[in-house]
């Protein structure tokens, strides 16, 4: 690979180790984020959090979701952030509906 890079006289932007660690971190963060409804329902079923708490604090969670997706997405334009934040907001609302059925 280095032969091709030196013959083309180009610089690499990342190493394969950096790329693999980035992909694994993105996969782990996305996987944990998509467990949000299960986490919300579990907290509500244990009586730790009431279901009204989730909808009352929706605006704060919306800000947290947007910040979270901005951190874990590699795109600087915001398209990827938007593509990931919409499902997470939907999952948050699903978690609220599931927790509402518990209480």
Secondary structure, 3 states (H helix, E strand, C coil): CHHHHHHHCCCCCCCHHHHHHHHHHHHHHHHHHCCHHHHHHHHHHCCCCCHHHHHHCHHHHHHHHHHHHHHHCCCCCCHHHHHHHHHHHHHHHHHHHHHHHHC
